[in-house]
Amino acid sequence: MGSSNGTSNGTGQVFANGKNIDVEKIAVSANLPAQIPALLEQLNADGIGYTITDTEARLKLLETARSLVYALETPREAIIRHCWSESTSYAALETGVDVRLFQALGTDDTPKSVAKLAETTGVDPALLSRLMKHLAAMGAVVETGSDEYAPNGFSKTLTEERYSDAFPLMTSRFTQGIIALPAFFKKNNYRNPTSPTNTAFQMGYNTDMGFFGHIQQEPITAKQFNNHMGVYAQGRPRWMDPGFYPVQEQLIDGAAIGEKDVLLVDVGGSFGHDLSDFRRKWPNAPGKLVLQDLPEVVVSVKEAHSSIEVMAHDFFKEQPVKGARAYYMHSVLHDWPDDVCQKILANLVAAMEPGYSKLLVNENVVPSTGAYWETTSLDMIMMEIGSGERTEHQWHSLLESAGLKIAKIWSAQRGVESLIECELA
Ligand SMILES: C[S@@+](CC[C@H](N)C(=O)[O-])C[C@H]1O[C@@H](n2cnc3c(N)ncnc32)[C@H](O)[C@@H]1O
């Protein structure tokens, strides 16, 4: 006999809405059987006309394929995927990064034996054989025979540090905080976290330090963080690309910018990847570009374009560049709760020239439905440090509270940061 209130009493039977529900049967049946025929049809339709270079079509196909997997997968399989496979493949990948396995596997598509890979990496062949089997089962390498593997696009990408650094970075500075989230929520009575000094990050890493102070403690971690910042948004539309934000009309035209004037200040701009991208895409845009970040970060910027001035600046202090055409912040405000953002914004508002300067905020605008998984994942990561991604309403309320008004929110693709164009109110 099942429970009568819709919760299981451990018998596998639940009585809810006048019906006996067999949870044990549900656990081993497809998750959303009713959706499978329509998703199969959709997958066929999405595949028609697909070409390998058509990003939009590829994303659509991927999204339908993912929905189909979620519909076909049984709850038991979903539990195993979440609880077994994601953490263990992460461990195998991070080990691979650590021992330079992906460099040993190479980029030339020639299969290599485990014996050869063990010799190159110095890993015990018996251990490597087990790790490789799991990496192949999880799609990270290609199994070509017994104890023999070839690389794929993913493993080739991991041969470069700027991509593979994500793994040791997450372990040393994020994952323990994420794992601490449930206990942190419980301890704080399930209140939405909004303080940078009482966070799951501090609980998970057993520290009183704030996230950015902690990260700067070790140069290797700071390098990994900035490398990850430089690549995580690659391959997606950027605001300076055609069809996103009209740079010429909105930023350049109508602004009499001489060579010595500042066109763009990237506040908290890390190693300057956004400004370099901008300069590459807009080689003739007039004026200077200024890259600002903490001294510990900008000290590592060695090869900036001649039009990029690199400046150590703490954004909690007075903004030294006055009256720039635009101040720009990418993924900065999402690191901080509103009261801290107001302090950062106040320094920019004070430097902006009325009727001329703009503030460009390159951040996610979380939609009311259908938020993309990359956006919601990032929101959970930010939750760990007491902040988060914001909805349109939250952006209005934050920016207006700082004396700004949103002129327009420019967006290009689901899951990609918008460009929130602001002026002084
Ligand atoms: C999430 S990262 C974003 C980096 C870059 N804008 C991007 O999108 O790749 C946040 C940046 O803010 C910088 N930052 C943190 N605290 C800062 C401060 N007080 N003053 C200036 N920059 C700071 C960090 O060093 C880091 O580069």
The ligand as an SDF file (V2000), in Angstrom:
LIG
                    3D

 27 29  0  0  0  0  0  0  0  0999 V2000
   34.8040   37.2000  -13.9320 C   0  0  0  0  0  0  0  0  0  0  0  0
   36.2600   38.0780  -14.2810 S   0  0  0  0  0  0  0  0  0  0  0  0
   35.8660   38.8350  -15.8250 C   0  0  0  0  0  0  0  0  0  0  0  0
   37.0760   39.1990  -16.5880 C   0  0  0  0  0  0  0  0  0  0  0  0
   36.8460   39.8090  -17.9670 C   0  0  0  0  0  0  0  0  0  0  0  0
   36.0680   41.0110  -17.9250 N   0  0  0  0  0  0  0  0  0  0  0  0
   36.1930   38.7770  -18.8600 C   0  0  0  0  0  0  0  0  0  0  0  0
   35.0060   38.8690  -19.1090 O   0  0  0  0  0  0  0  0  0  0  0  0
   36.8650   37.8500  -19.2830 O   0  0  0  0  0  0  0  0  0  0  0  0
   36.2330   39.4390  -13.1540 C   0  0  0  0  0  0  0  0  0  0  0  0
   37.4520   40.3150  -13.2350 C   0  0  0  0  0  0  0  0  0  0  0  0
   37.3380   41.3430  -12.2400 O   0  0  0  0  0  0  0  0  0  0  0  0
   38.6320   41.5610  -11.7400 C   0  0  0  0  0  0  0  0  0  0  0  0
   38.5400   42.2350  -10.4320 N   0  0  0  0  0  0  0  0  0  0  0  0
   38.1190   41.7140   -9.2500 C   0  0  0  0  0  0  0  0  0  0  0  0
   38.1830   42.6350   -8.2770 N   0  0  0  0  0  0  0  0  0  0  0  0
   38.6540   43.7750   -8.8550 C   0  0  0  0  0  0  0  0  0  0  0  0
   38.9210   45.0840   -8.3780 C   0  0  0  0  0  0  0  0  0  0  0  0
   38.7150   45.3990   -7.1050 N   0  0  0  0  0  0  0  0  0  0  0  0
   39.3640   46.0040   -9.2540 N   0  0  0  0  0  0  0  0  0  0  0  0
   39.5670   45.6840  -10.5620 C   0  0  0  0  0  0  0  0  0  0  0  0
   39.3360   44.4600  -11.0790 N   0  0  0  0  0  0  0  0  0  0  0  0
   38.8800   43.5170  -10.2300 C   0  0  0  0  0  0  0  0  0  0  0  0
   39.2320   40.1990  -11.6580 C   0  0  0  0  0  0  0  0  0  0  0  0
   40.6430   40.2340  -11.5330 O   0  0  0  0  0  0  0  0  0  0  0  0
   38.7510   39.5950  -12.9650 C   0  0  0  0  0  0  0  0  0  0  0  0
   39.6540   39.8180  -14.0190 O   0  0  0  0  0  0  0  0  0  0  0  0
  1  2  1  0
  2  3  1  0
  2 10  1  0
  3  4  1  0
  4  5  1  0
  5  6  1  0
  5  7  1  0
  7  8  2  0
  7  9  1  0
 10 11  1  0
 11 12  1  0
 11 26  1  0
 12 13  1  0
 13 14  1  0
 13 24  1  0
 14 15  1  0
 14 23  1  0
 15 16  2  0
 16 17  1  0
 17 18  1  0
 17 23  2  0
 18 19  1  0
 18 20  2  0
 20 21  1  0
 21 22  2  0
 22 23  1  0
 24 25  1  0
 24 26  1  0
 26 27  1  0
M  CHG  2   2   1   9  -1
M  END
$$$$
